């Protein structure tokens, strides 16, 4: 028997293999004879991640946007607005005086290293604590506060979400927490605890310096006893003896209120002796006069 295949037994190449498979299945009546190419493609598609739909001249968007392209290309305005919500002003004739606005801008807060947000709030509140045609002072504060900010602080407020701040208390909380971080609180508490009277510093100067530290961190949490004891132990021997003499023997035998009164009286007496009387009005007095004029 010959094992060599003749050319007559060779199967000619298929020009359309898919068509041949369909015909065989149809003629043989057995769907399991061969697997259709379409079934193979379907199985492959189920195993692979589907790609994006084809895009071509025949692709139709089922929900076309019929607005003009120049409108579609415009920058969105959603979400644009002031962070501070100012309640409606019900007064019939409400007008902000330019002098009040000038006072607000004159105390601008820049968030420099020595700027204190608590002091800024106190000054701003004092200036804006006025009655303008029976408009509540909180509304006046919300309306004017942005004018008291400059530089990075104004940028901070502009970046806050629209309609985020609705009350004066909310605004104070956001402002103080932003520009008085916990690390600053820790540093100031440490300065208070380690306070020492400087060489050549008078008693009144030391007391003023100590009170400034307390004012810079009003949430320091130190009791009156801790404050007075810290200050007393920071003094030189001469000033401690002076306080003991004023207390008729031992300063620490007094209660905190009595001790504070002794310190304040000693500071005032020494200040009046060391500083000449100033006849001209100070800058703060001028500002107070301007505020008083606004309330009339």
WOSUL-V671671 format. One record per run of one state. SS is the DSSP state (helix for helix, strand for strand, loop for the rest). FROM is the first residue (numbers start at 1). TO is the last residue. Records with the same first field share a line. If there is no record, write none. Layout:
SS=FROM-TO, FROM-TO
//
This chain:
loop=1-6, 10-16, 29-36, 48-68, 73-83, 85-97, 107-108, 110-116, 129-131, 133-134, 136-136, 150-151, 160-164, 166-167, 180-181, 194-202, 217-223, 235-236, 247-250, 254-255, 275-282, 295-296
helix=7-9, 17-28, 37-47, 69-72, 98-106, 117-128, 137-148, 152-159, 168-179, 182-193, 203-216, 224-234, 237-246, 251-253, 256-274, 283-294
strand=84-84, 109-109, 132-132, 135-135, 149-149, 165-165
//
